[in-house]
Amino acid sequence: MGFKKIWHGSIDSVGWAAIVIGLSSFISRFLGVFRDRILAGQFGAGDELDAYYAAFRVPDLIYNLLVLGALSAGFVPIFISLLNEEKDEQKKDAWRFANLVANSLLIILVVLGVAGVIFAPQLLHLLTPGFSPEKLAQTVQLSRLMFLSPIFLGLSGVAGGILQSFKSFFVYSLSPIFYNLGIIAGALFLAPRFGLIGLAWGVVIGAALHLLVQIPTLKHFGYNWQPIVDWRDSQLRKIGRIMVPRTLGLAVGQLNLLSMTVIASGLASGSLAVFNLANNLQSFPVGIFGLSLAVAAFPTMSALVNQPDKLRDSLTKTIRQALFLLIISTILIISLRAQIVRVILGSGCFDWRDTILTMRTLSYFGISIFAQALIAILTRVFYAHKDSMTPFWIGLLSTVINIILAWFWKDYLGVAGLALAFSVSNLINLGLLWLILNLRTKVLATAKIFEGVWKMLVAAGIAWPIIFEIKKLIAPIVDMNKFWGVAGQLIGSATVGVVVYLVIGLILNCSEAQQIVSLIKRRWPRNKSLTVVDSEQARGL
């Protein structure tokens, strides 16, 4: 009964939903870090990883524009409204709508996938003009196989939208974990035997697992697939109208990535790999503390859109919770960037040159960690108000700025210049979103938000120099030429920094710090013996 409750149950609290999504996001991104360590160790930051990451771009473009465009902007709100309107427990109209979306998406994705396979050489030549013919041919081979993944991920996106609508966040949050497990399996078992094509098969397997893990819970809620297609359906057309501006907004983000790929392809060998590896590292806190809160809060924001006072309270709480976690994450990433890169990626073929390039790039990415997370939250407020065009125009302007700055800074900073341009453009994006949302809706309690932020900044300002001092104290007592020595310095410095940040937050009566302490007190096992605690510490927990 307990297992079924966890597996199929709904979570009505935004806070608990965020915790479930955040925990699974942590596991998924930890697996992603483990995946990157395997890739970096096996191939290093060179031509092979450049080809691997470049091969992702066009399949990812299809997935992001079509699937995310349709689902994030239109599917969930419409499906929720149909569920709420129907008194019949069978929810026939809602399930019919879900089937229409799934089937229509499947047809479009298959057609685009076939076109992608046929025209992959031409597409990738435009995308990677700096690649040699051999490197380009390898990229084309990988990309053709990866065109299968958007099909699985598209259907999985519909499944995930349904589960979000029922507030069944547990299974929904498991799918990225299974996706990464598939890629890891490809890296561990297929790549050593088949080379890079084994990694591509891992991506396809992971995408299939992303879908399959959600199917049992879909059946539990009453979903049954039906082979129906009706392009004239009013709700389906409504999604089409809503997704156009949303897709344009996503196209801006994809244009960003495509532009960085084009620019990086003309830099030194391995630059594209370094950019992606550093981006994956900085995305860790963004995904856990930013996107998880944004995803968990979106159904609530959609429901409260006509109750501005309640929406303001919910949004204020969400933003402050995100900032409390993201500010210390930024401090840790910037101050411990060398240790993070060496511990996570520094093995096998990933040499000291790769480490230096990646940690420099990571430090520039770190500047905008909080901005990236808040953009995800604020953008969803616009979507809840059925406004997709404002985020699009702001994103387009930010992307143009990003491309211009990246093109200019690449000659001075190399691949790190791309990360700096990315951060500056995200800061501009956040500032404009905040300003316009505040002027139009009045749902941003700016004064109340900054009432907590200054306390967080003071706590972070005290924690930062202490982290550097702890690094100096630990360095002489460990072997910094060994993995465990660097890991010990990283864990010790980060732990002290987090504790100091939390304690100062408590001293300043920061409500977010108090919430974390209260959560720890409620969940900490009171009767655990000292022996068990010591054994866990011995394992590095």
Residue pairs with C-beta under 8 A, 6 or more apart in sequence:
6 170
7 170
7 171
7 216
7 217
8 168
8 171
8 217
8 220
8 221
9 168
9 170
10 166
10 167
10 168
11 17
11 20
11 167
11 168
11 169
11 170
12 167
14 296
14 297
14 300
14 314
14 318
15 321
17 167
17 169
17 296
18 292
18 293
18 296
18 297
18 321
20 169
20 170
20 173
20 296
21 169
21 172
21 173
21 292
21 295
21 296
22 288
22 289
22 292
22 293
23 173
24 170
24 173
24 174
24 176
24 177
25 173
25 176
25 287
25 288
25 291
25 292
26 288
27 177
28 176
28 177
28 179
28 180
28 287
29 283
29 284
29 287
29 288
31 177
31 180
31 181
31 184
32 180
32 280
32 284
33 280
33 281
33 284
33 344
34 184
35 180
35 183
35 184
35 187
36 277
36 280
36 281
36 344
36 345
37 344
37 345
37 347
38 184
38 187
38 188
39 49
39 52
39 187
39 199
40 49
40 277
40 345
40 346
40 347
40 348
40 349
40 350
40 354
41 345
41 347
41 348
41 349
41 350
42 187
42 191
42 192
42 348
42 349
43 49
43 52
43 273
43 349
44 270
44 348
44 349
44 350
44 351
44 354
45 270
45 273
45 274
45 277
45 350
45 354
45 357
45 358
46 269
46 270
46 273
46 349
47 132
47 135
47 269
47 270
48 138
48 196
49 270
49 272
49 273
49 276
50 131
50 135
50 264
50 265
50 269
50 270
50 271
50 272
50 273
51 131
51 135
51 138
51 139
51 142
51 196
52 142
52 196
52 199
52 200
52 273
53 261
53 272
53 273
53 276
54 124
54 127
54 128
54 131
54 139
54 143
54 261
54 265
54 272
55 124
55 139
55 140
55 142
55 143
55 146
55 200
56 143
56 146
56 203
57 127
57 143
57 257
57 258
57 261
58 116
58 120
58 123
58 124
58 127
58 143
58 147
59 116
59 143
59 146
59 147
59 149
59 150
60 150
60 254
60 257
61 254
61 258
62 109
62 112
62 113
62 116
62 147
62 150
63 149
63 150
63 153
63 154
64 250
64 253
64 254
65 247
65 250
65 251
65 254
66 105
66 108
66 109
66 112
66 150
66 154
66 247
67 105
67 109
67 150
67 153
67 154
67 157
68 157
68 246
68 250
69 243
69 246
69 247
69 250
70 101
70 105
70 239
70 243
70 247
71 101
71 157
71 158
71 160
71 161
72 246
72 383
73 239
73 242
73 243
73 245
73 246
73 247
73 383
73 388
74 238
74 239
74 242
74 243
74 246
75 101
75 158
75 161
75 239
76 161
76 164
76 165
76 298
76 299
76 302
77 302
77 384
78 97
78 235
78 238
78 239
79 94
79 97
79 98
79 161
79 162
79 165
80 165
80 299
80 302
80 303
82 91
82 93
82 94
82 97
82 235
83 91
83 94
83 165
83 166
85 93
86 92
86 93
86 94
90 222
91 222
95 222
95 223
95 224
95 226
96 226
96 228
97 233
97 235
97 236
98 158
98 162
98 223
99 225
99 226
99 228
100 228
100 229
100 230
100 233
100 235
100 236
101 158
101 236
101 239
102 155
102 158
102 225
103 227
103 228
103 229
104 229
104 231
104 236
105 154
105 155
105 157
105 158
106 151
106 154
106 155
107 229
109 150
109 151
109 154
110 151
112 150
113 147
113 148
113 150
113 151
116 123
116 143
116 144
116 147
117 144
117 147
120 140
120 143
120 144
120 147
121 136
121 140
124 131
124 136
124 139
124 140
124 143
125 136
127 258
127 261
127 262
127 265
128 135
128 136
128 139
128 261
128 262
128 265
129 262
129 265
129 266
130 262
130 265
130 266
130 267
131 139
131 265
138 196
141 197
141 200
142 196
142 197
142 199
142 200
145 197
145 200
145 201
145 203
145 204
146 200
146 203
146 204
148 204
148 207
149 203
149 204
149 206
149 207
150 207
151 207
152 204
152 207
152 208
152 210
152 211
153 207
153 210
153 211
155 211
156 175
156 207
156 210
156 211
156 214
159 211
159 214
159 215
159 218
160 172
160 175
160 214
162 218
162 221
162 223
163 169
163 171
163 172
163 214
163 217
163 218
163 221
164 172
164 295
164 298
164 299
165 299
166 221
167 299
168 217
168 221
169 296
171 213
171 214
171 216
171 217
172 214
174 213
174 214
175 209
175 210
175 211
175 213
175 214
176 210
178 206
178 209
178 210
178 212
178 213
179 206
179 207
179 209
179 210
180 206
181 206
181 209
182 202
182 203
182 204
182 205
182 206
182 207
182 208
182 209
182 210
183 199
183 202
183 203
183 205
183 206
184 202
185 202
185 205
185 206
186 198
186 199
186 200
186 201
186 202
186 203
186 205
186 206
187 198
187 199
187 202
189 198
190 197
190 198
190 199
190 201
190 202
191 198
191 199
191 202
192 198
194 201
230 236
242 386
242 388
244 388
245 388
245 389
245 392
246 383
246 388
246 392
248 388
248 389
248 392
248 396
249 379
249 388
249 391
249 392
249 395
252 392
252 395
252 396
252 398
252 399
253 395
253 399
255 399
256 399
256 402
256 403
256 422
256 425
259 399
259 402
259 403
259 406
260 275
260 406
260 418
260 422
261 272
263 406
263 407
263 410
263 418
264 271
264 272
264 275
264 415
264 418
265 271
265 272
267 410
267 414
267 415
268 414
268 415
270 354
270 357
271 357
271 414
271 415
274 354
274 357
274 358
274 361
274 415
275 361
275 415
275 418
275 419
277 345
277 358
278 358
278 359
278 361
278 362
278 365
278 419
279 365
279 419
281 333
281 340
281 341
281 344
281 358
281 362
281 365
282 333
282 362
282 365
282 366
282 369
285 325
285 326
285 329
285 330
285 333
285 369
285 373
286 326
286 369
286 372
286 373
286 376
288 325
289 322
289 325
289 326
289 329
289 373
290 322
290 326
290 372
290 373
290 374
290 376
290 377
291 373
291 376
293 318
293 321
293 322
293 373
293 377
294 318
294 373
294 376
294 377
294 379
294 380
297 314
297 315
297 318
297 377
297 380
298 380
298 383
298 384
300 314
301 311
301 314
301 315
301 380
301 381
301 384
302 383
302 384
304 310
304 311
304 314
304 384
305 311
305 384
305 385
308 441
308 442
308 443
311 381
311 384
311 443
312 442
312 443
312 444
312 445
313 445
315 377
315 381
315 443
315 444
315 445
316 444
316 445
316 448
316 449
318 377
319 374
319 377
319 449
320 449
320 452
320 453
320 511
320 512
321 512
321 515
322 370
322 373
322 374
322 377
323 370
323 374
323 449
323 452
323 453
323 456
324 452
324 456
324 505
324 510
324 512
324 513
324 516
326 369
326 370
326 373
327 370
327 456
327 457
327 460
328 459
328 460
328 463
328 497
328 498
328 501
329 369
330 366
330 367
330 369
330 370
330 460
331 460
331 463
331 464
331 467
331 497
331 501
332 467
332 494
332 497
332 498
333 340
333 362
333 363
333 366
333 369
334 363
334 366
334 367
335 464
335 467
335 468
335 471
335 493
335 497
336 467
336 471
336 490
336 493
336 494
337 359
337 362
337 363
337 366
338 355
338 359
339 471
339 486
339 487
339 489
339 490
339 493
340 359
340 362
340 490
341 355
341 358
341 359
341 362
342 355
342 486
343 483
343 486
343 487
343 490
345 354
345 355
345 358
346 355
346 483
346 486
347 483
357 414
357 415
357 416
360 413
360 416
361 415
361 416
361 418
361 419
362 419
363 416
364 413
364 416
364 417
364 419
364 420
364 422
364 423
365 419
365 422
365 423
366 423
367 420
367 423
367 424
367 427
368 422
368 423
368 424
368 426
368 427
371 423
371 426
371 427
371 429
371 430
372 426
374 430
374 434
375 426
375 429
375 430
375 433
378 430
378 433
378 434
378 437
379 391
379 433
381 437
381 441
381 443
382 388
382 390
382 391
382 433
382 437
383 391
385 441
390 433
390 436
391 433
394 429
394 432
394 433
394 436
395 429
397 428
397 432
398 425
398 426
398 428
398 429
398 432
399 425
401 421
401 424
401 425
401 428
402 421
402 422
402 424
402 425
403 421
404 421
405 417
405 420
405 421
405 424
405 425
406 417
406 418
406 421
406 422
408 417
408 421
409 417
409 418
409 420
409 421
410 417
410 418
411 417
413 420
434 444
434 446
437 443
437 444
438 444
438 446
452 510
452 511
452 512
455 505
455 508
455 509
455 510
456 505
456 510
456 512
458 504
458 508
459 500
459 501
459 502
459 504
459 505
459 508
459 510
459 513
460 501
462 500
462 501
462 504
463 497
463 498
463 500
463 501
463 504
464 497
466 496
466 497
466 500
467 493
467 494
467 496
467 497
470 492
470 493
470 496
470 497
471 489
471 493
474 488
474 489
474 492
474 493
475 489
478 484
478 485
478 486
478 488
478 489
479 485
480 486
480 489
487 540
491 540
502 513
502 516
502 517
505 512
505 513
506 513
506 514
506 517
